[in-house]
Each structure stands twice: as structure tokens, then as C-alpha cells.
Amino acid sequence: MIGNSFQRTASVHNVENLGLEPVWPFNLIGDNTVVNGDNLTALAQRTYSQRPYVNNPDWTYDSLQAARLGLSSEVAGDLAASAKTYQLYPSGLAA
């Protein structure tokens, strides 16, 4: 997994999956990234599957990161879970 910090005791300040930032928004790892023989896509996929905050908070990037990693079945599930959790009104607005 890609860790949040090289310091294991570093405090957590928010509910972001920082280990997935190389996937998106930084676009360093995509659906087929190999560097010096290391499969970074597989590393990012493991990081995605073990992310500490699943579809949290309401502006989650889980579905976008899943798409970048070629995890199409996860994209659909993440989009549905986010809408089910945060979309409270028929208009699409949240409370």
C-alpha cells in the first residue's frame, strides 16, 4: 500500500485517502503503469482496496480513482453508494 506518511505515527487531520493522490489528482499512476519493472498500478489497486475512508466524505474521489485504475465494477458501486448516502432529495441536493 501507499502510505499517508513515511512517519508511522503521523497524526491524521482529515478523512482523505492520501495514498491515492498519485492516482488522481496527480495522475502519476494509471490503469497500466509500470516503472523500472514495478507494477505501480497493482500497488495503487491494493491501496484503493484498503483505503481507510470508503465513499467518505460527500465529495469523495473513490469512483474517479477506481476509473483511473481500470476498476470498472468499483466505479459503478462507488457512484451508487455515494448517491445513496448523500443525495437526500429528488433534486439531487444533499442536506
Secondary structure as UniProt FT lines:
FT   TURN            8..9
FT   HELIX           18..20
FT   TURN            21..25
FT   TURN            31..32
FT   STRAND          34..35
FT   TURN            36..37
FT   STRAND          38..39
FT   HELIX           40..49
FT   TURN            54..55
FT   TURN            58..59
FT   HELIX           62..68
FT   TURN            69..70
FT   HELIX           72..86
FT   TURN            90..91
//
